[in-house]
Amino acid sequence: MSTVVLMGTLDTKGAEYAFLRDEIEKQGIETLLVDTGILGDPSTRPDISRSVVAEAADADLAALIEAHDRGAAVSAMAKGAAALALRLYEEGKLDAIAGLGGTGGTALVTAAMRALPIDVPKLMVSTVASGDTRAYVGSTDITMMHSVVDIAGINKISRKILGNAAGAVAGMAGQPVTDAPSREAPLIAATMFGVTTPCVQKARELLERSGFEVLTFHATGTGGRSMEELTKAGMFSAVLDVTTTELADELVGGVFSAGPDRLTAAGAAGIPQIVSLGALDMVNFGAWETVPEKFRERNLYRHNASITLMRTTPQECLEIGRRLGSRLSQSKGPTVVFVPLKGISLIARAGQPFHDPEADNALLRGLRESLRADIEIREFNTDINDPSFAEAMVEALIEIMAEKKVNAHA
């Protein structure tokens, strides 16, 4: 029988967790209730006490209580919860995990969820689920459910929300996922944006035809971070990093930055990587009215109602190229950079709103300045979405993988 681990602060949310536990168990799923509270005694008896959670963090529970420092206590209990969740999973006692909370509770429980492998069901019912959840979800597959009302008692609304949550996590825990027949194909990570979609779709088609499996990541900051984390974990045999746009947001202050670790994991792992300049012509902001005032006179483009694009300047492109080259220069494995000379996105081609040869030349100049001399740059007199460009990248990647003896299985 499947088991859902429920983690939370039973000193303040005991009744709510008891309700959630009972609703899950009604559906024939076992539960394991873990207390991560610190302020007072639990109002519902846990299966695993808070002292066990504290021990998992090498913390002294009595000292945490005596210190009356909520921040320090939450940090310690979050560390213990993460260690405990992973241990329960490895012991076969955790098929899914769920939690309830406000800001503090959400931070604590999602820390435990992030410690678990991707594909383990994770459901967080939270008062902050309708806002910016990046700090809680990170690069994992946590499902966030908005509680609508605060997690404070069982009432007309919370009863239904928590009932839905119980049904959702019970279903996830109790429903085995049937994998498609696997050829044990080597996995290749690829990055894509709307303005590089034709290129990546063509490349994926060619790679899959050749016996590889391609996992595509949307280059929206979270997507880039997820790819980097999974690459660090050893999931991929190679990376086809067509869309490096997140570096532009990192430099200029857009909403899709993937942080300073972007474009580092494949190089550190020594796996083959083909890299291009996809969508480095743009910085991403939200709706038109959210564009910072200092950028209002720049070349802006309404991508859709929720996203506004801003063309990168020659000065910005020069620095982006330098950063790209500097990071790739740390690579321990085979790396080739592919440069489309007639446009690095759908809207950077001649006649399109982001066509700017000066900026593109600055980008390439910065790349050349900082890229290690033995890393090859291949230039093509096409735009990035020309089928021949995708074909060239795939041909090169397959050739490198063959040299590394990474073979696809037919």
N, C-alpha and C positions, 0 to 999 in steps of 0.2 A: 504494500500500500504506500502511496506517495505521502510525503511529509512536507508541509509548509512551515518554515521557521518564521515566527513573528517576533520581531525585535522592537523594543520601545520602552519608554519611560513609564513604568507601571505606577509610579508615585503620583503622576499627574494625569495619566491616560489609561488607568487600569480598567475602568468600566467600558471604555471604547474598545480596548483590546479584547476584553472578555466577550463583548458582542461579536467582534470580528471572528474570534476563535470559534465561537459556537456556530456562526453561520457557515464557516468553512467545514467544520466537522459534520454538519447536517448533510453535506454533499459527499460524505464517505471519504474525506481526506483527513489524515492525521495532522496534528499541529504540535509545534514545540515552541512554547512561550518563553522568551528570554527577556529578563529585566535589565535595562540599561539606565534606570533612574538613579538619582544621587541625592535628591533634595529631601525625600522623606521615605516612609515605609510604603511598600507596594500595596495598593488597594485590591489587587487581584494576585492570587498566588502564582508565581512563575514555575516553569519546569526547570529553568536554569537561572540561578540567582545572580544578582548584580555583583556579588563578590567574585564569582567565577569569571565574569566579564572583566573586572578590574585585574584579576590575576593574569588573564590572557594578555594584558598590557603591561605586566610587571609593575603594576601600581598597587599602592596600599589603600584599600577602600576607606579605612578609618581616617587616614590622613587626608584623603580627598574631601571627606565629609567635614572634618574639623576645619579645613582651610576656608570653607565658605566661598570658594572661587568657582563660580559656575562655569566660566570659560575654560579654565584648566581642567575641571571635572569632565566637561563635555569632550574635550580633546582626548583625555585619557580613556574615557569610556568608548569613544569612537575607534580608537586604536585597538582596544580590547575586543570590541564588537567585530571589527574586520578580521582579526586573527581567529576569533571563535567561529565566525561564519565559514571561513575557509576550512577550518578543521572539521566542522560538521559536514561540509560538502565532501571532503576527502574521505570521511568515515562512512559516507553513504546515508547520512541522516538528514540531508537537506536536498529536496527536489525543487523547491521554490522558496522565495523569501518575500515578506511583505512588511510594511510598516505604516505608521500614522504619525503625523506631527506638524508642528509649525516650523519656524525657521531653525530652531535648535535641534528639535527632534529629526527634522528632515536632513540636516547636516550630519547628524550622528548615524542614522540608519543608512543613508546612501553611501557613507564611507564603507560600511560593511558590504553593501551591494557591489560597490566598485571593486572590491577585493576578489569577487567571484568571477569565474570565466564567463565570457560571452556565450550566450545560449541558455544559461541558467535563468529561469523566469524570475523577474524582479518587479515588484509593484510598490510604489510609494504613493500613499494618499496624503496630500499635503495642501496647506493653505497657500503655498507659494507656487503651485503647479501651473498657474495661468500667467506667470511672469517669466523672467529670464532664468532658466533652469540649468544653464551651462555649468555652474559651480557644483551642482548636485549630480547631474548625469555624467559629466565628463565625456569620455570617449566610449562609454559602455552602453548596454542596451536596457537601461532602466526605463520602465514605463511609469510616467507620472500621471496621477489622477487628481484633478482639482477637487478639494473637499467642499467647496462653495461656502459653507459655514465653518467656523473654527472647530477644531477637534475638542469639543467641550460639552460632553453629554450626548445622550441618545435622544434625538428629537425627530420631528417629522421629516426633515431633510436629511440629517446625518444617518438615520436608519436606512434610508434608501441608498444613499451614497455608499455606505459601508457594506450594505447587502450586495450592491453591484461589484464592489471590490472583492468581496468574498467569492462571488461567482467567477470573477475574472481570474483570480489567482488559483482557485481550485481547478478551474478549467485548464490553465496553463500547466499546473503541476500534474494533473491526472491524464493529460492527453499526450501520449507519446508521439513524437514527430517522426514520421517515416521518411528516412532519407531516400532520395532518388538513387537508383543503381549507380554506384560509384566506380569510376575507372581509376581512382586514385590519381587523378590528373594533377600535375604541379599547379600551384596557385600563383597567379600574377595579379598584383595590385595595379589599378589604373585610376587616374584622377580626371574628373570631368566637370565642366560648367556648361550652362546652356549655350554659350557662344563657342564651345569647342566640341559640342555633342557629335556632329557628323564625323569628326576625326576619330573620336574614341569609339563610336559605334562601329566604324569600319575596322579599326584595329582589333576590337574585341571579336568581331565576326571572323577575322582572319586567324586570330590566335585560337579561338575555339575550334575552328575548322582544322587546325593543326594539332589538336588534342590537349590544349591547355584550358584551364578554368580561370576566368577573369572576374575579379571582384572590383567593382567600380565604386569610387568614393566621390561624393559631391564636395567640391572644394569650397566649402563654406566655413572654414575654420574648424568646426567640429569634425568634419569629414577628414581634413588633413591630419588633425590630431589622432583620430581613430586609426588612420592608415599607419601613421608613425608608430603608434603603440603596438599594433598587431605585427608590424614589421619587426619591432624589437623582440616580440614574443616568438619570432621564428616561423610565422605562419606562411610567408611567401618565399617563392623561389626566385622571383624577380619583381621589379617595379617598372611600370610604364608611366612615368610622371609627366603626362602631357600638359597638365594644367597647374601651373605654379603660382597662380594669381594671389594666393594668400600672402605671399611676400610683399605685395603692393599694399595690402591692407595693414600688415604689420608695420611697415615703414611710415605710411601716411596717416594712419588712424582710422581705417575703415572698420566695418562691423564683422568682417570675415577673416580676421587674423588667426593663424594657427599657432602663433608664438614662435620663439626663437629656436625650437627644436625641429621645426619643419625643414625637410630635406637633409636630415642627418641620419635617420635610422638605417636606411638601405646601405649608405656608405659605411656606417659603423659595422654593419653585419657582413659586409663584403659580398653582398649579392649583386647580380647584374642590375643596372638601372639605365634606362633610356629616359632622358629628361628633355623637355621642351619649354617654350616660353608662353604657353597658353594663358591668355587673358591677363597678362601683365600690363596690358594697356589700360587697366581699369582699377579703381578703388570703389568699394561697395558701401553704400549707406542704405538706410531704410527708406520710408516714404519721402517724397520730395521735400516736405516741410521739416524733416529731421536732419537735412544736410546742414552741417555747421555753417554759421554765418560767414566765416572767413573763406569758405569755398564757393559761395553763391555766384561769383563771377567766373568760375571755371567752366570748362566744357563738360556739361552735365547731360545725361541721357536717361530718360524714364524707361527702365527695363520693363517694369510692370508697376502696379499700384503700390507694391510693398518695397520695391528695390529701385534705387537711383544709382546710376553709375557715373563716375567721374574719371575723365581721361588723365592718365599720369603724364607729367611734364618731362621734358628732356632731363632736367636736373634730378627728378625723382627716379627716372628710368636708369640713369647712370649709377645711382647708388643701389638700386634693386639689382642691376646686373652684377655689381661688385659683391653684394651679399650672396647672390646665387652662386657665383664663381667661388667665393670663399668657402661656402659650405660644401660644395661638391669637391673641392680640393682636399677635403679630409677623407674622401672615400678610400676604402681599402679594397674595393672590388672594381670590376670593369664598369666604366661609366662613359657614356657618349651623349653629347648635347646636340639636339637637332633644332635648327633655326629656320623657320619659314620666312623668307625675305619679303613676301607680299602681303603680310598681315598675320597677326598673332591671335586674332579672334574674328568672328563673323562681322563685327562692326569696325574692324581696323583695316579692312581692305580699301582699295582706291574707291572713292565715291561714297564711302560710309562715314558716319559722324566721328569716329575715333581714328581715322586715317591720319597718321602723323609720322612721316619718314624720319624727321629729326629726332623724335623721341625714340623710335625703334632703333635708329643708329646709335643713340646714346646707350640704350640697353645693351646692345651687342658690344659696344666699346667697353662698358663696365665689366661685362662678363669676361672679355678677353684679358682685361687688366689683371683680374684676380684669379682666373682659372689656372690650375696647375698645368704646366706645359705638356705633360704626357696625356692629358684628357682631351679627346678629340672633339672638335666642333664641326658638324656637318651642316652646310648651308644649302638650302633648296630655293629655287626661284618660283615658289608657289606660296599660297596662303596655307594656314594651318589645317584648314578643312578640305583641302584638295585630296582626293583619294590616294594619289601617288605619295603624298607625304606620310599618311598612315601606313601604306604598304612598305615604304622605306624603313620606318621605325620598327615595324614588326619583323621585317627581314633581318635587320640588324640584331634585334633582341633574340630571335631564334638562333642566329648564328653564334652569338655570345654564349647563350645557354648550352648549345651543343659543345662548345669548347670547354664549358664548365661541367659537361656531362650531366646536364639536367635535361632529361628526355621526357617527352610527352608519351602517354600511353594511348594507343588507338583503341 
